[in-house]
Amino acid sequence: MDLNDLNIFQTVAAHGSVSKAAAELSYVQSNVTARIKLLEKELKTPLFYRHKRGMILNAEGKRLLQYTKSILSQFEEMKHAFQNTSAPSGVLEIGIVETVIALPAILHAYYSKYPDVELSLKAGVTESLVQEVAEMRLDGAFVTGPVKHPLIEQFDVFQEKLVLVSQGDDFSVDDFATRPLLVYKKGCGYRGRLETWLKMEGIIPKRIMEFGTFETIIGSVAAGIGMTVFPESSISGLVAQGLVCGHAIPEPYNEVTTVFIRRKEAFVTSTLQSFIDEITTQTET
């Protein structure tokens, strides 16, 4: 067993398919199959349930996956520690929720100071981004806080007010029973705040429609399809143009904090530290 075997195992587990794993790793399928069988022989236990459409981890496979993620993440951390240089450079992979209005200013200021750093941004919802940071697939992420995760360290970036967004200004709570809610998928912090509020009010929405991007959601709201919830700053320009209207949400459900997260106890490269320093500088001005 070596690190490459564990990487192959993790990739097969993620895809549930030898062919898809082989394509991602640029291996021939027979090699992937052979390495999995060798791993099972060495551990003296099957790791997958095999069926016509692919493979699913069994109990032992799930247990090995936990060890695998830990081992591979520590290996990556070791490489970062020895490859790190004093001057920020290389690739910095950052996750974002799409409505962080302050992000362009932070990125511009950082890139102006450190042009040798390649910033790679990945949009997502809070829950999935937290998991990717915990598993060290991202260096850090801007998400909705507070985040409660044993492996995560967080830094407050700024606080905002959430508002309910509709096409017109004639909103009332009765509209929840007749008009769809347009939201990101489960795991979105804004959606979580809205659902908590509605649950406390005993309100059951007529219908929930999930979308993948801010533009699609807000465009659908402007077209009169339904309502959504976003930070007030993210829709202020659209409100000024008369395209949508914002409506107050009662406290404490309207309070949202954007935080920057990183994995606790992971080695902090000079590139990541300089990025965190820039966030601190921008939020203090």
Backbone bond lengths (Angstrom), bond angles and torsions (degrees), N, CA, C in turn:
res aa  C-N    CA-C-N  psi(-1)  N-CA   C-N-CA  omega(-1)  CA-C   N-CA-C  phi
1 M - - - 1.457 - - 1.530 109.55 -
2 D 1.337 116.65 133.35 1.451 119.96 175.21 1.526 108.99 -137.67
3 L 1.328 116.40 -179.41 1.461 120.53 -176.99 1.525 111.63 -62.48
4 N 1.331 116.15 -33.75 1.457 118.97 179.96 1.526 110.99 -66.17
5 D 1.333 116.46 -37.42 1.467 119.80 176.53 1.526 110.77 -61.50
6 L 1.321 115.89 -42.71 1.466 120.01 179.66 1.527 110.76 -65.84
7 N 1.325 116.40 -37.40 1.460 119.79 178.27 1.527 110.66 -65.55
8 I 1.338 116.57 -41.52 1.465 120.88 177.18 1.526 109.86 -62.68
9 F 1.328 116.60 -45.90 1.466 121.12 178.92 1.529 111.02 -58.26
10 Q 1.332 116.96 -46.11 1.460 120.75 -178.82 1.526 111.55 -63.47
11 T 1.316 116.85 -37.90 1.466 121.21 -179.59 1.520 111.10 -68.89
12 V 1.328 117.42 -42.13 1.466 120.77 176.74 1.525 109.94 -63.10
13 A 1.329 116.45 -42.07 1.460 120.72 179.60 1.531 110.99 -62.05
14 A 1.321 116.37 -39.09 1.467 120.69 -178.41 1.522 111.71 -67.77
15 H 1.333 116.96 -38.53 1.469 121.00 -176.55 1.522 112.98 -92.78
16 G 1.340 117.30 -22.23 1.452 119.96 -175.16 1.513 112.24 65.58
17 S 1.335 115.20 26.27 1.466 120.04 -174.63 1.520 109.81 -158.37
18 V 1.335 116.73 130.96 1.454 121.12 176.40 1.526 110.83 -68.65
19 S 1.333 116.83 -41.20 1.468 119.99 -177.64 1.518 111.67 -63.76
20 K 1.341 117.51 -42.40 1.465 120.86 179.70 1.523 110.96 -68.29
21 A 1.332 116.66 -39.08 1.456 120.55 177.43 1.524 110.79 -64.14
22 A 1.324 115.93 -42.53 1.463 120.48 179.55 1.526 110.95 -62.47
23 A 1.335 116.13 -40.32 1.465 120.19 179.31 1.520 110.73 -63.77
24 E 1.337 116.83 -42.70 1.466 119.93 -179.42 1.518 111.58 -66.35
25 L 1.325 116.77 -38.70 1.464 121.43 -176.49 1.521 113.44 -88.32
26 S 1.342 116.23 -5.37 1.474 122.00 -177.23 1.531 111.65 60.78
27 Y 1.344 115.39 40.71 1.452 122.18 175.20 1.527 109.05 -111.95
28 V 1.314 116.24 161.72 1.454 119.39 170.78 1.530 107.78 -78.99
29 Q 1.336 116.94 149.09 1.460 121.07 -175.75 1.522 112.33 -59.55
30 S 1.313 116.66 -37.93 1.467 120.26 -177.59 1.528 111.32 -62.53
31 N 1.335 115.97 -34.61 1.465 120.00 178.94 1.524 110.24 -68.08
32 V 1.326 116.81 -43.06 1.464 121.10 179.05 1.529 109.90 -62.40
33 T 1.332 115.83 -46.50 1.473 120.45 179.01 1.519 111.21 -59.66
34 A 1.316 116.33 -43.05 1.463 121.00 -178.76 1.531 111.23 -64.21
35 R 1.336 116.81 -41.34 1.465 119.96 -178.84 1.529 111.21 -67.37
36 I 1.337 116.88 -36.83 1.460 120.15 177.98 1.531 110.18 -66.43
37 K 1.329 115.94 -44.48 1.471 119.59 179.04 1.532 111.13 -63.29
38 L 1.329 116.83 -37.89 1.455 120.85 179.28 1.534 110.19 -66.25
39 L 1.331 115.28 -39.08 1.462 120.14 178.33 1.526 110.47 -64.36
40 E 1.331 116.39 -42.84 1.458 120.55 178.39 1.528 111.27 -64.57
41 K 1.337 116.42 -38.17 1.469 120.80 178.73 1.521 110.68 -65.71
42 E 1.340 115.81 -41.36 1.457 120.14 -178.66 1.522 111.61 -67.47
43 L 1.337 116.26 -37.84 1.460 120.99 -179.66 1.528 111.98 -86.47
44 K 1.334 115.81 -8.59 1.467 122.70 177.54 1.529 112.68 60.03
45 T 1.339 114.98 41.71 1.467 119.70 177.20 1.522 109.95 -163.69
46 P 1.330 118.22 142.54 1.465 119.97 171.18 1.531 109.49 -64.72
47 L 1.323 115.81 149.50 1.457 120.86 -179.47 1.529 112.75 -114.94
48 F 1.331 116.57 -12.96 1.459 120.80 -176.03 1.527 110.94 -133.87
49 Y 1.330 115.17 151.68 1.460 121.51 161.30 1.523 105.63 -89.65
50 R 1.314 117.89 125.57 1.458 121.42 -178.22 1.527 110.10 -103.43
51 H 1.342 116.11 133.89 1.457 120.98 178.64 1.530 108.57 -141.86
52 K 1.309 117.39 177.95 1.469 121.34 -173.50 1.521 112.82 -61.56
53 R 1.338 117.47 -32.62 1.468 120.61 -175.59 1.518 114.03 -94.85
54 G 1.338 116.84 0.09 1.455 117.65 178.14 1.514 112.91 151.03
55 M 1.337 115.05 -145.63 1.455 121.46 -175.13 1.522 109.88 -138.35
56 I 1.334 116.13 141.51 1.459 122.33 178.63 1.519 108.28 -127.05
57 L 1.320 116.96 135.20 1.460 120.54 179.27 1.525 111.35 -60.41
58 N 1.352 116.23 135.55 1.462 119.45 170.23 1.532 108.08 -90.22
59 A 1.321 117.23 -172.15 1.465 120.60 -176.52 1.529 111.78 -60.47
60 E 1.339 116.79 -42.82 1.464 120.12 179.42 1.518 111.30 -67.81
61 G 1.329 115.99 -36.43 1.462 119.98 177.30 1.519 111.82 -63.64
62 K 1.342 116.55 -40.76 1.466 120.43 177.94 1.522 111.06 -64.01
63 R 1.338 115.46 -37.38 1.463 119.20 178.50 1.531 111.05 -66.23
64 L 1.346 115.77 -42.50 1.467 119.31 178.29 1.527 110.95 -64.87
65 L 1.325 117.30 -35.94 1.462 120.52 -178.89 1.525 110.82 -61.53
66 Q 1.315 117.43 -37.55 1.463 120.43 177.63 1.525 111.04 -61.84
67 Y 1.339 115.86 -45.43 1.460 119.51 177.13 1.533 111.08 -64.25
68 T 1.324 115.46 -40.89 1.464 120.40 -177.35 1.519 111.82 -61.30
69 K 1.323 116.41 -46.64 1.469 120.05 179.52 1.518 111.17 -59.90
70 S 1.331 116.14 -41.54 1.463 120.57 179.73 1.529 111.42 -65.68
71 I 1.331 116.59 -45.12 1.470 120.95 -178.18 1.525 111.19 -64.91
72 L 1.340 117.04 -46.57 1.465 120.26 -177.47 1.525 111.61 -68.25
73 S 1.339 117.77 -36.24 1.461 119.93 178.87 1.537 110.38 -67.89
74 Q 1.344 117.18 -38.11 1.463 119.94 177.40 1.524 111.03 -67.45
75 F 1.322 116.32 -35.27 1.461 119.72 177.16 1.525 111.00 -64.35
76 E 1.349 116.44 -43.32 1.456 120.54 177.74 1.525 110.55 -63.06
77 E 1.328 116.45 -40.16 1.464 120.54 178.45 1.529 110.40 -62.26
78 M 1.335 116.97 -40.93 1.455 120.63 178.37 1.525 111.11 -61.48
79 K 1.344 116.30 -42.95 1.468 119.50 179.35 1.519 110.77 -62.69
80 H 1.341 116.48 -42.87 1.464 120.31 179.26 1.528 110.38 -60.28
81 A 1.325 116.28 -40.88 1.457 120.30 -176.97 1.525 111.82 -63.05
82 F 1.338 117.28 -39.37 1.452 120.59 -176.67 1.525 113.05 -87.48
83 Q 1.327 116.52 -21.70 1.459 119.80 -179.48 1.516 112.28 -92.49
84 N 1.337 116.97 -9.16 1.455 120.48 -175.61 1.531 111.63 -65.85
85 T 1.305 116.29 141.45 1.460 122.66 174.28 1.513 108.39 -122.72
86 S 1.309 116.58 165.01 1.462 120.43 -177.08 1.515 112.34 -69.41
87 A 1.317 118.21 -32.60 1.459 121.22 -178.68 1.530 109.82 -87.21
88 P 1.328 118.28 124.82 1.467 120.86 179.18 1.526 111.55 -57.36
89 S 1.324 116.08 128.16 1.460 121.22 179.69 1.517 108.03 -162.91
90 G 1.327 115.81 176.19 1.461 120.34 178.58 1.517 112.15 86.44
91 V 1.328 115.04 -162.27 1.465 121.44 -175.80 1.532 109.61 -100.52
92 L 1.330 115.22 133.46 1.460 121.37 175.14 1.526 106.50 -117.86
93 E 1.340 115.86 114.39 1.462 121.06 -176.23 1.527 109.76 -98.33
94 I 1.323 115.13 114.74 1.460 121.65 -173.36 1.529 110.25 -122.20
95 G 1.322 116.40 133.00 1.458 121.38 174.62 1.520 110.66 -92.22
96 I 1.322 116.75 150.88 1.463 120.74 -179.24 1.524 110.15 -143.07
97 V 1.328 115.38 146.87 1.456 119.61 161.95 1.525 105.10 -88.47
98 E 1.304 117.59 142.89 1.466 121.36 -165.21 1.523 115.49 -65.74
99 T 1.316 118.79 -16.65 1.464 120.18 -172.33 1.528 113.64 -102.00
100 V 1.334 117.44 20.89 1.463 119.89 176.63 1.528 108.48 -78.29
101 I 1.332 116.37 93.17 1.465 121.77 -174.01 1.522 111.97 -64.65
102 A 1.338 117.68 -31.62 1.465 120.92 -177.34 1.524 112.72 -76.75
103 L 1.331 117.85 -9.54 1.457 120.39 -173.75 1.537 114.08 -60.71
104 P 1.329 121.02 -45.29 1.467 119.38 179.88 1.526 113.40 -55.99
105 A 1.329 117.68 -38.71 1.466 120.46 179.66 1.529 110.72 -66.64
106 I 1.335 116.38 -40.82 1.463 120.82 178.75 1.528 110.66 -64.55
107 L 1.335 116.23 -45.96 1.465 120.66 -179.30 1.524 111.68 -64.60
108 H 1.326 116.53 -41.40 1.471 120.32 -179.58 1.526 110.29 -63.22
109 A 1.336 116.16 -45.93 1.461 119.75 -179.22 1.522 110.96 -63.56
110 Y 1.330 116.41 -40.60 1.463 120.09 -178.65 1.527 111.02 -68.19
111 Y 1.330 116.32 -46.59 1.463 119.79 -177.08 1.529 111.12 -65.89
112 S 1.333 117.05 -31.79 1.470 120.61 178.16 1.529 110.81 -63.59
113 K 1.331 115.46 -35.24 1.463 119.66 -179.31 1.523 112.36 -83.59
114 Y 1.335 116.53 -33.29 1.470 120.69 -172.55 1.532 110.23 -129.79
115 P 1.321 117.43 72.14 1.474 120.64 -176.73 1.520 114.33 -67.52
116 D 1.347 118.01 -14.10 1.461 120.26 179.80 1.528 112.72 -81.92
117 V 1.319 116.11 -5.94 1.460 120.34 179.20 1.527 109.44 -90.03
118 E 1.307 116.30 131.18 1.468 121.44 176.07 1.527 108.24 -98.28
119 L 1.324 115.96 112.92 1.458 120.96 -179.01 1.520 110.03 -88.70
120 S 1.326 115.89 123.68 1.459 121.79 177.72 1.526 107.69 -115.03
121 L 1.341 116.84 119.51 1.453 121.66 -175.29 1.526 111.30 -108.14
122 K 1.324 115.88 137.91 1.463 121.64 177.66 1.515 109.32 -128.15
123 A 1.334 116.89 118.93 1.457 121.38 179.13 1.522 110.29 -82.78
124 G 1.320 115.94 146.80 1.452 120.54 178.33 1.511 111.21 -173.58
125 V 1.317 116.62 -174.89 1.460 120.98 176.02 1.525 108.28 -97.20
126 T 1.318 115.63 159.02 1.462 121.49 -172.48 1.521 113.11 -52.05
127 E 1.315 117.70 -49.13 1.462 120.88 -174.00 1.521 112.22 -59.90
128 S 1.321 117.48 -45.49 1.469 120.28 -178.26 1.527 111.55 -71.46
129 L 1.333 117.60 -35.06 1.466 120.32 178.90 1.521 111.12 -68.17
130 V 1.326 116.85 -38.83 1.467 120.19 176.31 1.526 110.39 -59.40
131 Q 1.318 116.70 -42.76 1.460 120.66 -179.49 1.526 111.55 -65.28
132 E 1.330 116.42 -39.35 1.463 119.77 -179.63 1.519 111.42 -68.04
133 V 1.330 117.43 -35.48 1.465 120.22 176.16 1.526 109.64 -68.87
134 A 1.329 117.49 -42.69 1.465 121.73 179.79 1.531 110.80 -60.71
135 E 1.336 116.32 -34.87 1.465 121.14 -179.47 1.522 112.31 -90.34
136 M 1.351 115.95 5.31 1.467 123.51 177.27 1.516 113.17 62.73
137 R 1.329 116.64 28.58 1.464 120.46 172.17 1.517 110.87 -86.90
138 L 1.339 116.71 -13.52 1.455 123.57 171.91 1.523 108.34 -129.96
139 D 1.331 116.56 146.82 1.466 119.97 177.64 1.520 111.46 -72.28
140 G 1.312 116.39 -31.16 1.458 121.60 -179.78 1.515 109.00 -174.17
141 A 1.338 116.66 176.84 1.466 119.30 -179.13 1.526 110.45 -160.80
142 F 1.330 114.86 149.15 1.458 122.51 170.14 1.525 107.17 -93.58
143 V 1.329 117.03 118.72 1.455 120.97 -176.89 1.525 109.85 -138.97
144 T 1.330 114.95 173.18 1.455 120.81 175.41 1.520 109.63 -81.02
145 G 1.331 116.40 126.73 1.450 121.40 -178.00 1.517 112.41 -108.73
146 P 1.318 117.21 -179.72 1.464 125.06 -3.02 1.523 111.93 -74.80
147 V 1.328 115.85 152.94 1.457 122.06 -179.86 1.527 108.57 -104.03
148 K 1.315 116.02 127.03 1.467 121.33 177.77 1.521 108.53 -109.88
149 H 1.310 115.38 96.01 1.469 121.75 -179.28 1.517 107.54 -149.75
150 P 1.325 118.98 129.78 1.468 121.19 -174.80 1.521 114.82 -62.80
151 L 1.337 117.91 -19.66 1.466 120.34 -176.98 1.527 113.06 -101.87
152 I 1.337 117.04 3.07 1.456 120.65 -171.12 1.526 112.74 -111.76
153 E 1.339 115.74 133.43 1.458 123.52 170.08 1.520 107.30 -106.75
154 Q 1.332 117.65 140.47 1.463 120.20 -176.09 1.520 111.79 -131.73
155 F 1.341 113.87 150.68 1.458 122.27 178.18 1.530 108.00 -127.16
156 D 1.324 116.89 125.14 1.466 119.41 178.12 1.521 109.95 -64.46
157 V 1.329 115.96 134.90 1.462 121.37 177.60 1.523 109.76 -104.68
158 F 1.318 117.87 -56.89 1.464 121.14 174.42 1.515 110.09 -164.89
159 Q 1.326 115.65 164.41 1.454 122.35 177.62 1.516 109.81 -111.47
160 E 1.332 115.12 146.69 1.458 120.43 179.93 1.517 110.17 -139.94
161 K 1.341 114.41 171.86 1.450 121.86 175.22 1.518 109.39 -107.04
162 L 1.316 116.29 131.75 1.453 120.81 173.34 1.518 109.31 -85.06
163 V 1.315 115.63 144.09 1.468 121.11 175.48 1.523 108.93 -131.91
164 L 1.316 115.38 152.16 1.453 121.05 172.48 1.517 107.23 -82.43
165 V 1.319 117.23 134.39 1.470 121.04 -174.83 1.521 109.73 -116.07
166 S 1.337 115.12 129.14 1.462 120.64 177.86 1.523 108.67 -137.00
167 Q 1.320 115.62 172.70 1.468 119.64 179.56 1.527 111.33 -70.84
168 G 1.329 117.01 -44.53 1.460 120.70 -176.95 1.512 112.86 -112.69
169 D 1.333 115.78 176.67 1.463 120.49 -176.41 1.524 112.93 -98.24
170 D 1.340 117.86 13.02 1.460 121.69 -176.27 1.528 111.98 -101.97
171 F 1.323 116.82 38.14 1.460 121.04 -176.59 1.530 112.69 -74.01
172 S 1.335 115.73 144.60 1.464 122.57 168.38 1.524 107.50 -145.25
173 V 1.345 117.37 161.58 1.464 120.35 -177.18 1.531 111.76 -61.87
174 D 1.326 117.52 -21.92 1.463 120.39 178.26 1.528 111.84 -64.86
175 D 1.349 115.64 -20.75 1.465 119.35 -179.49 1.526 112.51 -64.91
176 F 1.351 117.05 -22.73 1.456 119.60 179.46 1.531 111.61 -63.51
177 A 1.313 116.45 -25.40 1.465 120.49 -178.32 1.526 112.10 -84.80
178 T 1.328 117.13 -9.62 1.469 120.00 -174.85 1.522 113.86 -125.12
179 R 1.340 117.82 -16.67 1.463 120.20 -174.97 1.535 110.03 -123.58
180 P 1.324 118.84 139.54 1.465 121.89 -178.13 1.525 112.48 -67.36
181 L 1.327 115.50 152.05 1.450 122.17 170.44 1.526 107.89 -95.73
182 L 1.321 116.81 130.27 1.459 122.58 -179.10 1.525 107.61 -107.58
183 V 1.324 117.76 114.50 1.457 121.22 -171.62 1.523 111.59 -141.96
184 Y 1.351 114.51 168.18 1.457 120.18 169.71 1.524 109.03 -73.20
185 K 1.314 116.47 171.25 1.463 120.31 179.38 1.530 110.74 -67.69
186 K 1.326 116.41 169.27 1.459 122.27 179.00 1.532 110.45 -53.52
187 G 1.317 115.25 140.86 1.457 120.30 -177.83 1.507 112.18 108.04
188 C 1.350 117.38 -9.35 1.467 122.25 177.20 1.530 108.78 -77.50
189 G 1.340 116.54 130.07 1.454 120.64 -179.91 1.508 113.74 -63.82
190 Y 1.335 117.00 -38.25 1.468 120.35 179.51 1.530 110.35 -65.22
191 R 1.308 115.41 -44.33 1.465 119.59 178.32 1.528 110.64 -61.48
192 G 1.322 116.31 -39.16 1.452 119.87 178.87 1.514 112.57 -61.20
193 R 1.347 117.05 -41.41 1.462 121.26 177.57 1.529 110.26 -62.30
194 L 1.327 116.70 -45.37 1.460 121.45 -178.68 1.527 110.95 -63.13
195 E 1.324 116.96 -45.40 1.459 119.97 -178.33 1.527 111.73 -65.73
196 T 1.331 116.55 -35.40 1.465 119.81 176.89 1.523 111.03 -64.22
197 W 1.332 116.32 -44.06 1.464 121.31 178.18 1.529 111.09 -60.32
198 L 1.324 116.30 -48.90 1.466 119.94 -178.14 1.524 111.09 -63.29
199 K 1.330 116.32 -37.96 1.460 119.79 179.55 1.526 110.58 -64.22
200 M 1.332 116.58 -41.80 1.463 120.47 179.32 1.522 111.51 -66.16
201 E 1.329 116.82 -29.83 1.457 121.48 179.09 1.527 112.07 -86.02
202 G 1.339 116.98 -5.98 1.453 120.36 -178.59 1.517 113.23 71.07
203 I 1.340 115.82 28.83 1.465 121.27 -176.90 1.525 109.93 -101.08
204 I 1.315 116.44 130.42 1.458 121.80 176.62 1.530 108.28 -110.12
205 P 1.341 117.98 113.23 1.465 120.13 -179.25 1.528 111.66 -61.67
206 K 1.321 115.67 149.01 1.460 120.37 178.50 1.525 110.77 -61.24
207 R 1.331 115.48 -44.55 1.461 120.09 -175.96 1.519 109.36 -160.21
208 I 1.347 116.80 144.38 1.462 121.85 176.00 1.526 108.37 -115.55
209 M 1.323 115.46 124.61 1.464 121.38 179.78 1.525 108.34 -114.44
210 E 1.329 117.32 126.63 1.456 122.03 -177.77 1.527 111.53 -98.01
211 F 1.342 115.74 137.49 1.464 122.03 178.66 1.527 108.71 -131.71
212 G 1.340 115.60 165.17 1.454 119.39 -174.78 1.506 116.61 -100.97
213 T 1.357 118.45 -17.77 1.455 120.04 -175.96 1.523 111.48 -134.42
214 F 1.331 114.40 155.50 1.465 121.29 177.10 1.525 110.79 -59.73
215 E 1.335 116.11 -43.97 1.469 120.09 -177.07 1.522 111.85 -61.22
216 T 1.324 117.05 -40.77 1.464 120.45 -179.47 1.528 110.63 -67.13
217 I 1.320 116.45 -43.24 1.460 119.92 -179.31 1.521 110.92 -64.97
218 I 1.325 116.95 -51.32 1.463 119.70 -175.27 1.528 111.10 -68.89
219 G 1.341 116.69 -32.52 1.465 119.79 176.40 1.520 111.35 -66.31
220 S 1.326 116.46 -37.50 1.463 121.09 178.32 1.522 111.13 -68.93
221 V 1.344 116.13 -36.77 1.468 119.81 175.76 1.524 109.90 -63.86
222 A 1.335 116.79 -45.96 1.470 121.15 179.96 1.522 111.41 -61.74
223 A 1.335 116.82 -27.81 1.467 120.69 179.00 1.527 112.02 -83.10
224 G 1.336 117.03 -2.71 1.459 120.16 176.91 1.521 114.86 86.69
225 I 1.334 117.44 14.88 1.464 119.97 -177.37 1.524 111.76 -74.27
226 G 1.323 117.53 -36.96 1.460 120.22 -178.37 1.508 111.72 -173.91
227 M 1.343 116.42 -159.43 1.461 122.83 -176.88 1.524 109.40 -123.21
228 T 1.343 116.02 162.90 1.458 121.10 177.37 1.509 109.29 -148.47
229 V 1.335 115.96 -176.39 1.462 121.55 176.29 1.524 108.30 -136.45
230 F 1.357 116.15 131.01 1.449 122.70 -179.43 1.520 109.90 -147.09
231 P 1.340 117.74 162.33 1.459 119.78 172.01 1.534 109.99 -60.07
232 E 1.318 116.29 141.92 1.468 121.13 -177.36 1.521 111.90 -57.43
233 S 1.354 117.23 -37.68 1.461 120.57 -177.72 1.525 112.33 -64.22
234 S 1.336 117.28 -30.65 1.458 120.49 -175.47 1.524 113.25 -74.38
235 I 1.343 117.33 -17.21 1.466 119.51 -177.92 1.531 112.60 -118.72
236 S 1.346 117.05 5.64 1.470 120.45 -175.70 1.533 111.93 -60.06
237 G 1.340 116.89 -39.99 1.465 119.59 179.10 1.514 112.18 -65.72
238 L 1.326 117.31 -39.05 1.462 121.66 179.07 1.524 111.26 -69.27
239 V 1.337 115.91 -34.98 1.468 119.83 176.21 1.520 109.86 -65.25
240 A 1.333 116.92 -42.93 1.463 121.13 179.33 1.525 111.71 -61.71
241 Q 1.334 116.66 -31.41 1.465 120.67 178.48 1.525 112.58 -82.89
242 G 1.318 116.75 -5.66 1.459 120.54 179.93 1.516 113.95 77.83
243 L 1.341 117.26 16.86 1.465 120.31 -177.81 1.528 112.00 -82.43
244 V 1.339 117.00 -33.45 1.460 122.04 177.80 1.523 108.89 -141.24
245 C 1.323 115.81 169.65 1.470 121.35 176.73 1.526 109.50 -127.25
246 G 1.323 116.45 145.18 1.450 121.73 177.77 1.520 110.95 -106.16
247 H 1.319 116.98 139.23 1.462 122.08 -178.41 1.523 109.27 -125.85
248 A 1.323 115.93 139.03 1.465 121.25 -176.06 1.519 111.91 -64.12
249 I 1.328 115.19 142.56 1.460 123.75 173.02 1.530 106.60 -110.47
250 P 1.315 118.93 136.05 1.466 119.96 -176.63 1.525 112.99 -66.04
251 E 1.330 115.94 152.42 1.461 120.88 174.41 1.524 109.59 -69.39
252 P 1.315 120.18 150.98 1.476 127.14 -0.16 1.518 113.08 -91.75
253 Y 1.330 116.62 9.79 1.467 120.11 -173.56 1.525 112.69 -73.32
254 N 1.331 117.07 -12.90 1.465 119.82 -178.48 1.521 112.51 -91.64
255 E 1.315 117.78 -2.45 1.456 120.48 -177.09 1.531 110.46 -93.19
256 V 1.326 116.40 128.27 1.459 120.76 -179.62 1.522 109.11 -138.44
257 T 1.322 115.30 133.77 1.466 121.39 179.13 1.522 109.36 -113.70
258 T 1.313 116.53 127.73 1.462 120.74 172.77 1.518 108.07 -90.24
259 V 1.307 116.80 129.48 1.464 121.83 179.94 1.519 109.48 -124.26
260 F 1.323 115.26 155.34 1.463 120.61 170.94 1.508 106.89 -104.10
261 I 1.319 116.85 131.17 1.459 121.00 -176.25 1.524 111.37 -118.69
262 R 1.325 114.60 151.57 1.465 122.86 172.11 1.520 107.38 -144.18
263 R 1.314 115.96 164.76 1.466 118.81 178.75 1.529 110.36 -77.25
264 K 1.326 115.30 130.96 1.461 120.96 177.57 1.522 110.75 -61.70
265 E 1.314 115.04 145.27 1.461 123.34 171.92 1.527 113.64 64.69
266 A 1.307 118.08 0.14 1.468 120.08 173.92 1.527 108.48 -76.76
267 F 1.313 116.38 149.39 1.460 120.08 179.67 1.524 109.94 -62.41
268 V 1.334 116.01 130.71 1.461 121.26 -179.61 1.524 108.45 -97.04
269 T 1.318 117.20 110.81 1.455 120.92 178.11 1.521 109.53 -70.68
270 S 1.319 116.22 162.19 1.459 120.09 177.03 1.523 110.60 -62.42
271 T 1.340 116.30 -30.46 1.462 120.56 179.09 1.524 110.95 -66.40
272 L 1.319 116.95 -46.72 1.462 120.08 178.93 1.527 110.96 -69.13
273 Q 1.329 117.57 -40.55 1.465 120.05 -179.79 1.526 110.87 -62.10
274 S 1.330 116.73 -40.68 1.464 119.47 179.10 1.523 110.78 -65.86
275 F 1.343 116.80 -31.95 1.464 120.26 177.88 1.531 110.16 -69.18
276 I 1.331 116.72 -43.03 1.466 121.07 177.97 1.526 109.78 -63.54
277 D 1.330 117.20 -39.99 1.474 121.19 177.76 1.527 110.80 -61.84
278 E 1.335 116.86 -38.65 1.463 120.48 -179.70 1.540 110.44 -68.00
279 I 1.328 116.56 -39.22 1.470 120.08 176.00 1.516 110.44 -58.78
280 T 1.345 115.89 -45.52 1.462 120.96 179.51 1.516 111.03 -61.15
281 T 1.332 116.16 -43.49 1.467 120.54 179.47 1.524 111.42 -61.88
282 Q 1.334 116.44 -45.44 1.467 120.91 -177.51 1.526 111.95 -66.42
283 T 1.320 117.50 -37.95 1.459 120.37 -176.60 1.524 112.16 -78.22
284 E 1.338 116.80 -19.09 1.471 119.18 178.27 1.515 113.27 -87.69
285 T 1.336 117.06 -13.76 1.462 120.48 -179.37 1.523 110.60 -88.93
